[in-house]
Amino acid sequence: MSGHDPNPPRSFHTDERAISEVVAFILVFGIILSSVALLSVTGFQAMEDYQENEQLRNAERAMDALAENFNDVLQYSGIEERDSELSLREGTVTTGDGGTELNVSVDGTPITNRYGSEFYDPDTETVTLGEFRYAAGSETIAYDGGAVVREGETGSAVVRQPQVMCSPERDRAVISLVALNATERSIQSSDGLQFTMTPTDRTVEIIDVSEDVSIDVEESSAERAWEEGVLERNGWNNGVCDSVDEVLVTVVEATIEY
């Protein structure tokens, strides 16, 4: 008796195609999921990096504007105080009485031997510039004696030059520095913060030079920026300025509050 078999045997090729389609679906779906996960991670990282870079660029511009305002005390003796605002944007501002230390000498004699001041250390023969820096992540931007320097994992660079020049063609060197006396303090905020600089003392002297004027960076987290970005760029040969007849030294001591 002949009849139709309700369960005919399945073809091997049919089973193989079905398995291949399932495997292909799983592979495609896995690739899509992996791609989405990878793009999410890299995308979020790129966004975070961009946001941090923008934050630092904005802080750099703000610190540069702050330095331009604060540096007026080097030119005008009648200024009683200077105010400037800095938007922190979740960054941290740190102040203190440490910071960069410079040994400034005329004909081999440190200027610390000429003046009596808390900023001039006769034991180490250095001038301490004080600390005022903004930090976001691993990068910092600092107001350093009148300069603005940026420091990070790859090194340091000068954003604004201080008034430290060697000009043999004019037979003169100029050294103008702001030495800050600030309370050891750190603050983090998302808002803007106002800083007030108040000059407390001012030294201005023209010193005759018979041999040379030298500036040695004794201690600084931005040592390379000072040595290459400031001194070398402004005519100092390994920190030495010779062939000048005089040096104008201006040091303004100031407090900073916020």
Secondary structure as UniProt FT lines:
FT   HELIX           12..70
FT   HELIX           72..75
FT   TURN            77..78
FT   STRAND          82..87
FT   TURN            89..90
FT   STRAND          91..96
FT   STRAND          101..106
FT   TURN            107..108
FT   STRAND          109..110
FT   HELIX           111..113
FT   TURN            118..119
FT   STRAND          120..121
FT   TURN            122..125
FT   STRAND          126..128
FT   STRAND          130..136
FT   TURN            137..138
FT   STRAND          139..144
FT   TURN            145..146
FT   STRAND          147..152
FT   TURN            153..154
FT   STRAND          155..160
FT   STRAND          163..167
FT   HELIX           168..170
FT   STRAND          172..181
FT   STRAND          185..189
FT   STRAND          192..208
FT   STRAND          212..219
FT   TURN            221..222
FT   HELIX           223..224
FT   HELIX           225..232
FT   TURN            233..235
FT   TURN            238..239
FT   STRAND          240..242
FT   STRAND          246..257
//
